Amino acid sequence: MITHLIRMFHKLNRPLPDPCFHKKISVGRKRGYTTLSQKSLVEINLYAIITHFHETSGLRIRHALSLIGIAGMFLFPAILSAVDDVLVLGLFRDKVVLLIDGKRRVLSIGGRSPEGVVLVSANSSQAVLEIQGRRSIYKLGSRVSTSFAKAVSKRITIYRDPKGTYTTVGSINGFPVNFLVDTGASAIAMSAQEAQRLGISYKLEGRKTRIQTASGTALAYVVRLVTVKIGDIQQRNVQAFVIEGEAPSTVLLGMSYLNRFNILNKGSVMHLEQKY
């Protein structure tokens, strides 16, 4: 119908009212109409098209309105289904759990959310999603923002204590935690006793392994923390080790969390600037 609308103008040998309109439609034909950017769609001057039909071809206003209305059926869904933020909460075979603009959605293969997100394929490790006409691979915890607003860099400031170590407070899965920054630890590490306090079913959900500690080799479980929050910055799906026994006495804030930041050490103060 969009093509028919343009051909009507060509048949009348009249220029389009908006010189950018044909270019935008041509781009849309190559990428799919729903991939037209929100800005491009808003720029289309429908009133100019209607009056152009009326003044140059003698068509009645209601006929022009009919054509424009039908064209809008194809164009406006791209505006109505615009997505600002998508977070992958869960991955399963042929199914995915998403948080789209703050709303939880469960999609099966070929399913489309009310916001227009389509699940192309999925397994326990990754999913292929089509968001506003673009297909990409997303893993658990992946987040995509389609907002054009410039991202604001967030920073965590941690001070050195009298012992010369960097300690701070935060939370894991919503429970308060004291952290000791340890850039030598590959991941967040905690004792089995601490994991029990936090309600982490590490023996049921974790993967058994052995790790090297300051005291030697120890039995541990690899788990995934739903959330880790320090200050105003919350990270999701963070890897951690649960070590059998009562050590360490304080949760070690290792690189599975720290590698998501740019670390600036200024002597008595450490700044963590969020990368993404």
Helices and strands as residue ranges (DSSP letters): H 2-11, H 21-31, G 33-35, H 38-43, H 46-57, H 61-75, H 77-80, E 85-92, E 95-100, E 103-108, E 118-122, E 126-131, E 134-139, E 143-145, E 155-159, E 167-172, E 175-181, E 188-191, H 192-197, H 202-205, E 207-213, E 216-230, E 233-243, E 251-253, H 255-258, E 261-266, E 269-274
